Structure formats: structure tokens, C-alpha cells
Amino acid sequence: MYMHPVQEIVQRNKAGRGVGVFSCCSANRDVVKAVLVKAQKTKTIALIESTSNQVNPEGGYTGMTAADFRDFVYELADSIGLDRSRIILGGDHLGPLPWCDEPEETCMEKAAALVESCVMAGYSKIHLDTSMRVGDDNPHIPLDVGVCARRGAFLCERAEEAFACYAAEHSDAEPPVYVLGSEVPVPGGDTDADAVMGVTDVENCKKTIETYEREFEAHGLQDALSRVVGFVVEMGVEFHERTLDEYDSAAAQALCAYMRQKPFAIEGHSSDYQTQDNLKQMCVDGVSILKVGPAFTFSMREALFALEEIESRVYANKPQRRSYFRDVLERVMLDNPGYWKDYYKGDSNDQAISRAYSFYDRARYYMSQPEVQAARKKLLDNLAHGEIPLCMLSQYLPHQYYRVRTGELENDAESILLDRIGDRIDAYLHATKNNGEM
């Protein structure tokens, strides 16, 4: 009998193996390629998910539909020789979020179209998130869990109907697995820099799960319910403008003990920037699926900044050759502040620091802009194929320096960039034992 790879991982975790899988929630080309390169080198699966803001039938902020995203990932995999069978595509926070200012009738229909498009594009892991208020909800009272569950069941129905159509065209297709619930900040991070996220109360968790189960059964979705692999709860981890909430295993034990009794796992969102030891402990505690996105683009940005430091000195006497990557990124962010202005506090200097370095990493929203892409390309071209002096590589990217010295890594800017992102990926591979240790 077929079992989805994520279901297998959840079962091994439930058996006390302390294993898991990380899910890359990013549409950034460098990040996705780095994840695929690691999957190829380590002979592991690559779980890659697009969010409802990034990718949707209207294009999202990437300009891609679900089919476009699928093709984007597969083309990158093909370019490095990674078999597509090693890739799992998923949709994260699929629901009415991009249209939540609209009334329920219209925004839920758009959310259903989003879910359908993901299923029809071959996504096999679907996170249904209806935790946000929509236009005609009362803004003065908490959103009732029954409403969330009803809307989630509606989206699941549409997903199942879409899969029936997909399976009619793909005879070897297997039905998707689902993740339900959301008790974390909306995609992109919490705008309250001082907020410390707590752990979900066990009674609230129990009520939420039971409500979803009743609603799904009332809609005849028992089979889909058997394919729920994870439930999203708050694990007390979050990242802020300049601070982090470290995982506290002791504080999460009551919740973890309850969730061990359930057939599905905890899906841990906002695991970005947690230490490898924290990530490993989360897996041991039952968090089988670790979502990560900004931490990978944060590492990418660190690498690009470091490479530009090298470039600025190598081409100090040829200013016309330089990329001025940081200046271009800053100018584009200032010209279009919509993605960062609600996140970065303080005076102009404080905001400038955060635009460049914040854990929120709002700079990732601008990396696909044509001007930024052109500067990135010029930077990498300037430092391609041995143009980086080893002594300078040691100064700015010491881990990559040693790998170049030992022949593990080519002295090429793009290879170094992907390898630097790979350092952060390694923390997840080791923590989840998704690195050949299983």
C-alpha cells in the first residue's frame, strides 16, 4: 500500500526515531537551487513549498502560478541532474490570506481556486490555513475555531475534487496529504518586534483538533482526514526584527505529550534561525516537519554582501566594473517600502540597519526585482572562475575558503553562494536525520 514520504517520516518519528524533514518555503532561485543541490549530494528528498502570497492564480509577489512554480523547480532540478522523483512540492498557508479584505463568499472562492491550482500542478502536500479574519468577520471578537474548521473543510473538498480530475489525467498519481491549523504569525513574520510567542495551550489544541475532525467528518472527508500528516501549533519559537525566541523544550512538553497520542505530527513553523541542537530537540519532541524560509534567504544575503566586500576591493581601481549590489538593493527598497515599512521601527538609521540585516529579512521580497537581479549577476560574473583571492575568501567566507583549499568547492562566486546557503541547510539535514543517518 502506498504511503506518502512525509507520512513515512511521521511514522518513524512517532516510533521514537527522532527523525523529521525540513520544508523549504521559498521561491528564491538561489535558495531553491541550493536545496536541490543538497538533496542531490546527500541522496535525500527535497520538500519545497510555495506560500499563498508568493504563488497564486493571480501571480503572487513572484509573478508565478502553481504550474509556473512547479516548472521553475523542475527546470532547476533538471539543470543539476536531480531526478524529479526526489522532489515533493507543497503549498503553504493555502487559504484566503491574499484576499482577506474581501467578503467570505468571494475570498473563499479565490482560496479554493488557489488550492485547486496547486493540486492540479502536482503538489502533494497541502497546508490549509483559514485562521485569518476575512472582510465580513467581526474584527472585535476572536475568530471562532468552528468557522476556521468549516472553511478548511470547504477547501479540502475542493482539493479532493481537483485531485479526482488530476488523477484522471495522471494514472500513477497518489492523493495529497494535508496539514491543518495555524497558530503562528501570518507568512512573512509578526510585525510586533517585542512579542514573545508562547506555546499552544493543550486544551485549546485539543478543542481545535476535535472541531476540525467533526467538521471534516460532517463533510464526508474521512479519507482526507486519514491523510492529515501534521497540525500547526505554536511551539514558542519566532524571529523578530533583531531578536529571536529560543525553543524551550520543557515549556512544550505538555503539548508534545498530547500530540504524541495523535496519528499526525506537529508541523513547526518559524523554525528559522533556531540552533541545530534546538532543531534536533524539536524533532525528538515530535515536530516532524520543520518549516524554514527566511533563514535561507538571510544566508544568501550574507553571502552576497560578503562577496561584494571582496568585489569592492578587487575592483577598487575599476569602479565602472563594480556591481554596487548593496546600493542597488537599498535604493529599490526605499523606492518601494511596502514590504518592510510595517516591520522596521526606529529612526532612519535603525531602519537602514534592519533593511540590510534584520532577522525578518524583508530584503528577500526585493531580490527578484530586475535591478537587483542585474546587480547580482554582475557581482557573480565579476567573481567567477578564480577571480576571488584566497586570502580574501578566508577573511569573509572562511568555511568556503577551507572547502576551496581542499578541493570540495570551486572558487567561483555562484558555487560559493550556494555553498553558504548550504551551511544553513546542513543544520536542518542533521537535525532531522534526513542526511543518510536514518
C-alpha positions, 0 to 999 in steps of 0.5 A: 500500500502506498504511503506518502514520504512525509507520512513515512517520516511521521511514522518513524518519528512517532516510533521514537526515531527522532527523525523529521524533514525540513520544508523549504518555503521559498521561491528564491532561485538561489535558495531553491537551487541550493536545496536541490543541490543538497538533496542531490549530494546527500541522496535525500528528498527535497520538500519545497513549498510555495506560500499563498502570497508568493504563488497564486492564480493571480501571480503572487509577489513572484509573478508565478502560478502553481504550474509556473512554480512547479516548472521553475523547480523542475527546470532547476532540478533538471539543470543539476541532474536531480531526478524529479522523483526526489522532489515533493512540492507543497503549498503553504498557508493555502487559504484566503490570506491574499484576499482577506479584505474581501467578503467570505463568499468571494475570498473563499472562492479565490482560496479554493481556486488557489488550492485547486491550482496547486493540486492540479500542478502536482503538489502533494502536500497541502497546508490549509490555513483559514485562521485569518479574519476575512472582510465580513468577520467581526474584527472585535471578537476572536475568530471562532475555531468552528468557522476556521474548521468549516472553511478548511473543510470547504477547501479540502473538498475542493482539493479532493475534487481537483485531485479526482480530475488530476488523477484522471489525467495522471494514472500513477498519481497518489492523493495529497496529504494535508496539514491543518491549523495555524497558530503562528504569525501570518507568512512573512513574520509578526510585525510586533518586534517585542512579542514573545510567542508562547506555546499552544495551550493543550486544551485549546489544541485539543478543542481545535483538533476535535472541531476540525475532525467533526467538521471534516467528518460532517463533510464526508472527508474521512479519507482526507482526514486519514491523510492529515500528516501534521497540525500547526501549533505554536511551539514558542519559537519566532524571529523578530526584527533583531531578536529571536525566541529560543525553543524551550523544550520543557515549556512544550512538553505538555503539548508534545505529550498530547500530540504524541497520542495523535496519528499526525505530527506537529508541523513547526513553523518559524523554525528559522534561525533556531540552533541545530541542537534546538532543531534536533530537540524539536524533532525528538519532541515530535515536530516532524516537519520543520518549516524554514524560509527566511533563514535561507534567504538571510544566508544568501544575503550574507553571502552576497554582501560578503562577496561584494566586500571582496568585489569592492576591493578587487575592483577598487581601481575599476569602479565602472566594473563594480556591481554596487549590489548593496546600493542597488538593493537599498535604493529599490527598497526605499523606492518601494517600502511596502514590504518592510515599512510595517516591520522596521521601527526606529529612526532612519538609521535603525531602519537602514540597519534592519533593511540590510540585516534584520532577522525578518529579512524583508530584503528577500521580497526585493531580490527578484526585482530586475535591478537587483537581479542585474546587480547580482549577476554582475557581482557573480560574473565579476567573481567567477572562475578564480577571480576571488583571492584566497586570502580574501575568501578566508577573511569573509567566507572562511568555511568556503575558503577551507572547502576551496583549499581542499578541493570540495568547492570551486572558487567561483562566486555562484558555487560559493553562494550556494555553498553558504546557503548550504551551511544553513541547510546542513543544520536542518539535514542533521537535525532531522536525520534526513542526511543518510543517518536514518 
